[in-house]
Structure formats: structure tokens, C-alpha cells
Amino acid sequence: MTEHPTAREAPWAGEQTLYDVVPHLDALIETIGRDLVLGEFALARDTVPAAAQMLVEQGESSGIRDEATALLVVRALAEAAAATERATDAAGS
């Protein structure tokens, strides 16, 4: 029987990121970030709940069990993805 990490130990438990423990989250966050860069805020807003739900569904491994927290995490990840997209675009120009 495996023990679950405490709240303090949960971040990066087992040396895994959210992208490791939540299948396809990376692709969804990348899509939301790209939508933000393109100014497609309605598309981004419509996709965020799906990503948040993925985090909650994987609550045991992600450590995120409530929708409000999941929405904040998705927003932060999406904004970081948008910043990366902008930097990549600027470097390519």
C-alpha cells in the first residue's frame, strides 16, 4: 500500500509535474495560451473549464481537488504559456 504525500510534500511528489500526472494537460494549456496571444479570449474562456476539470479529476495525483483552485492554476499556466508564445514569436521576428 502506498502512502499519499502530505500537503507539504505534495508539490512535485514522485518528481512529477502536473503535466506528467494529468494526461493531455500540456496540449490544452498550450492551446489556451495561443488563443490568448491571438486575442481569442472567448475560445480561451470556453476551454479553461475543461482543463480545470482535468486537474480535479486527477486530484489524487495532482493534489488539486477543488474547481476554484484548478481554475487559478489553469489561468496561471495559460498566461505563462502565452508569455512563452510571445517570446518565441519575438525571437523568430
KAHULIN-V573987 format. One record per residue. SS is DSSP state (alpha for helix, beta for strand, coil for the rest). PSI is psi in whole degrees, -180 to 180 (999 if undefined). OMEGA is omega in whole degrees, -180 to 180 (none if undefined). Layout:
BEGIN
ss=SS psi=PSI omega=OMEGA
ss=SS psi=PSI omega=OMEGA
END
This chain:
BEGIN
ss=coil psi=130 omega=179
ss=coil psi=147 omega=178
ss=coil psi=145 omega=177
ss=coil psi=141 omega=180
ss=coil psi=151 omega=176
ss=coil psi=169 omega=-180
ss=alpha psi=-36 omega=-179
ss=alpha psi=-33 omega=-179
ss=alpha psi=-16 omega=-172
ss=alpha psi=-43 omega=-179
ss=coil psi=125 omega=179
ss=coil psi=30 omega=176
ss=alpha psi=138 omega=-178
ss=alpha psi=18 omega=179
ss=alpha psi=43 omega=178
ss=coil psi=147 omega=176
ss=coil psi=173 omega=176
ss=alpha psi=-36 omega=180
ss=alpha psi=-28 omega=178
ss=alpha psi=-37 omega=-173
ss=alpha psi=-13 omega=179
ss=coil psi=102 omega=-178
ss=coil psi=135 omega=174
ss=coil psi=4 omega=179
ss=alpha psi=-39 omega=-178
ss=alpha psi=-43 omega=180
ss=alpha psi=-40 omega=-180
ss=alpha psi=-42 omega=178
ss=alpha psi=-41 omega=178
ss=alpha psi=-42 omega=179
ss=alpha psi=-45 omega=179
ss=alpha psi=-44 omega=179
ss=alpha psi=-43 omega=178
ss=alpha psi=-41 omega=178
ss=alpha psi=-40 omega=178
ss=alpha psi=-44 omega=179
ss=alpha psi=-39 omega=-179
ss=coil psi=-3 omega=-180
ss=coil psi=16 omega=179
ss=coil psi=64 omega=-174
ss=alpha psi=-34 omega=179
ss=alpha psi=-41 omega=177
ss=alpha psi=-44 omega=179
ss=alpha psi=-46 omega=-179
ss=alpha psi=-36 omega=180
ss=alpha psi=-26 omega=-177
ss=alpha psi=-27 omega=-177
ss=alpha psi=-45 omega=-180
ss=alpha psi=-34 omega=179
ss=alpha psi=-43 omega=179
ss=alpha psi=-41 omega=179
ss=alpha psi=-41 omega=180
ss=alpha psi=-37 omega=177
ss=alpha psi=-41 omega=178
ss=alpha psi=-44 omega=-179
ss=alpha psi=-41 omega=179
ss=alpha psi=-30 omega=178
ss=coil psi=29 omega=-175
ss=alpha psi=-36 omega=-179
ss=alpha psi=-41 omega=-179
ss=alpha psi=-28 omega=-179
ss=alpha psi=-24 omega=-176
ss=coil psi=4 omega=-179
ss=coil psi=113 omega=-173
ss=coil psi=-6 omega=-180
ss=coil psi=149 omega=-174
ss=alpha psi=-38 omega=-178
ss=alpha psi=-45 omega=178
ss=alpha psi=-43 omega=-180
ss=alpha psi=-41 omega=179
ss=alpha psi=-41 omega=178
ss=alpha psi=-41 omega=179
ss=alpha psi=-45 omega=180
ss=alpha psi=-42 omega=179
ss=alpha psi=-46 omega=180
ss=alpha psi=-44 omega=179
ss=alpha psi=-41 omega=-179
ss=alpha psi=-39 omega=178
ss=alpha psi=-36 omega=176
ss=alpha psi=-41 omega=178
ss=alpha psi=-39 omega=178
ss=alpha psi=-41 omega=178
ss=alpha psi=-40 omega=177
ss=alpha psi=-42 omega=178
ss=alpha psi=-43 omega=179
ss=alpha psi=-43 omega=-180
ss=alpha psi=-40 omega=178
ss=alpha psi=-42 omega=178
ss=alpha psi=-42 omega=-179
ss=alpha psi=-37 omega=-180
ss=alpha psi=-30 omega=-180
ss=alpha psi=-12 omega=-177
ss=coil psi=999 omega=none
END
